[in-house]
């Protein structure tokens, strides 16, 4: 009973943070802030979801695969976001400022 509640809670937290990351991609004004939102929120959301799946199945092989997948996500997601923002910076993509919104 308690394990089921923990699994549901982890899955709900994972869905919430993944949703927040999706909203951040849509609502935020420039590539730098979008990358920040996706890196932080989506990594946490995916981590909670994978942990919920590992608890649900509860076998050693699934737990091992979940840990490997979590490590992969935790290393590649921030690295990819850094590469994207560095590429945007080197290509001269402007950083959004509040003055741009006032002039429109």
N, C-alpha and C positions, 0 to 999 in steps of 0.2 A: 504494500500500500504506500509506504513512504517512498520506496524506490520509484514507483509510478509517478508520484507527485514531483519528485526531483527531475525525472525525465521530461515531464510536461513543462515544468518550469524552465529547464534548460532549452527545450525546443522553442518555447515562447520567447525567451530572451534572444535566442538566435534569430528568430523571425523578426523581432522588433529591431534589432541592430542592422539586419540586412535591409529592412524597409527604410530605416534612417539613412543608410548609405545610398539607397536608390533615390530618395528624396533629395539628398545632398547633391547628387549628380545633376538632377533636374533643376534645382533651385539656385545653386551657388553660381556666381558670376564668371569666374575664370578657371582656367585649367589647374592652377595651383591650389586653390581652395577646394575644388572638386576632388583633386587627387588626395588631399588631406582627409576629406570626409570619407572617401572610399577606403583608404588604407586603414584608418582607425576603426571605423564602424563595421565594415565588412569583414575584416579579419576577426574581430571579436564575435560577430554573428555566426560566421562559419565555424569558428572554434567551439562555440556553445552547441551548435547543431551537431557537429561531429561527435562531441562528447556525449550528447544525448543518445545518439545512435549506438555508440559503443556501450553505454550503460543498458540500453534496451536489449541488445543481443547478448551481452554479458559473457561471451566466450573469449578465451585468450587470443585466438587468431584474429577475431574482429577488433579486440582491444589493441593488438599490435599494429594492425593496419590503420586503425584510427590515429594512433600516436605518430606513425610514419606520415600519414596524410596531414595531420596538424603541423608537424615540423615542416613539411613541404610548403604548406600555406603560409606559415609564419615567416619563412625565409623568402619566398618568392613574391608575395603580395607587396611588402614594403620595397623590395628591390625593384620590382616592375614600376611601381609608382614613382620611385626616385628616378628611374631611367626616363620615364615619360616627362616628368617635370624638368629634368635637366635638358632633355631634347627641346622642350618648349622654350626654355630660357636661352639656349644657344641659338635658336632660330629667331629670337627677338620677340616672342610673344609678350605683350604688355601685361603688367600686373594691374588688376582692377583697383580703382580708387573711388571713394565716395563722390569726388568731383564729377566723375563721368556720369553718374546717375542724375545729378542735379542739372547737368547741361542737356539732358535728353528730354 
